[in-house]
Amino acid sequence: MGRRALELKHAKLTTHVVDFAALPALPKVDECFIALGTTIKVAGSQEAFRALDLKAVEAVALAVKRSGATKLGVVSAMGANTHSRVFYNRIKGEMELSLARMGFKSLVIARPSLIDGDRAALGQPGRAGEGLGLKLARGLAPLIPANYRAIKASDIAHALIRHVKAGVPGVVTLMSGEMQGG
């Protein structure tokens, strides 16, 4: 499910473009992975950002819970905290807390630092400042503590899959350094 069709094509990938405010009933599932997110700039406002990064994530989690999911993996952000003075981090913290209260048998929260991935393949606009930050981060990686290094999107995906499949009961939070290298 997503907000828009992906340019990325794969034999095992089917994209369903949906309205997160009115999700259809879903088929039975055991586990779910949520990687919904945007920036305030792309969203256009704090309200629009909140609608996607909190409300849409909650809607998907509730829909998969109704469809039988007991295990959930979600991508959050390194600074997620319900009491943060930074709006972005506060919303991510609220999202994490909301999902934790939903009662999944196993909830795995990935808190990556700067994500290093091919945004163009996902139809996302380039971010000039982020591109510069990634170049610097790559060059200085040996000097940067693991939790603050840029992390490949594929490493986040591999770590989430591995931990969700393990199904450790309760809430597991993966910090960026733990996910480095997949």
PECORFEN-V957574 format. One record per pair of residues at least 6 apart in sequence whose C-alpha atoms are under 8 Angstrom apart, sorted by the first residue. I is the first residue (numbers start at 0). J is the second residue. If there is no record, write none. Layout:
# PECORFEN-V957574
i: {I,I}
j: {J,J}
This chain:
# PECORFEN-V957574
i: {0,0,0,0,1,1,1,1,1,2,2,2,2,3,3,4,4,4,5,5,5,5,6,6,6,7,7,19,19,19,20,20,22,22,22,24,24,25,25,25,26,27,27,27,27,28,28,28,28,29,29,29,29,30,30,30,30,30,30,30,31,31,31,31,31,31,32,32,32,32,33,33,33,33,33,33,34,34,34,35,35,35,35,35,36,36,37,37,37,38,39,39,39,39,42,45,49,52,52,52,53,53,53,53,56,57,57,57,60,60,61,64,68,69,69,69,70,70,70,70,70,70,71,71,71,71,71,72,72,72,72,72,72,72,73,73,73,73,73,74,74,74,74,75,75,75,75,75,75,76,76,76,76,76,76,77,77,77,77,77,78,78,79,79,79,79,79,79,79,79,80,80,80,80,80,80,81,81,81,81,81,81,81,82,82,83,95,98,99,99,103,104,104,104,105,105,105,105,105,105,105,106,106,106,106,106,107,107,107,107,107,107,107,108,108,108,108,108,109,109,109,109,109,109,110,110,110,110,111,111,111,111,111,111,112,112,112,112,112,112,113,113,113,113,113,114,114,114,114,115,115,115,115,115,116,116,116,118,118,119,133,136,136,136,137,137,140,140,144,145,145,145,145,146,146,146,146,147,147,148,148,150,150,150,151,153,154,154,154,154,155,155,155,156,157,158,158}
j: {14,15,16,17,14,15,16,17,35,16,17,18,19,16,17,14,15,16,14,120,121,122,120,121,122,120,121,55,58,59,55,58,58,59,62,62,66,62,63,66,66,63,66,67,68,63,66,67,68,67,68,69,70,63,68,69,70,71,72,163,60,63,68,70,71,72,71,72,73,159,56,59,71,72,73,74,73,74,75,51,52,55,56,74,51,52,48,51,52,48,45,47,48,87,48,86,90,90,91,94,90,91,93,94,94,94,97,98,71,98,101,103,103,103,104,105,103,104,105,106,163,166,103,105,106,107,163,106,107,108,109,159,160,163,106,107,108,109,159,108,109,110,111,91,95,108,109,110,111,88,91,109,110,111,112,110,111,112,174,175,88,110,87,88,89,90,91,92,95,110,88,89,90,91,92,93,88,89,90,91,92,93,96,89,92,89,108,106,106,170,169,166,168,169,163,166,167,168,169,170,171,163,168,169,170,171,159,162,163,170,171,172,173,159,170,171,172,173,155,159,172,173,174,175,172,173,174,175,146,150,155,174,175,178,146,147,148,149,150,175,133,147,148,149,150,149,150,151,152,133,149,150,151,152,151,152,153,124,125,125,149,143,148,149,148,149,148,149,176,175,176,177,179,174,175,176,177,175,176,175,176,175,178,179,179,181,178,179,180,181,178,179,181,181,181,178,181}
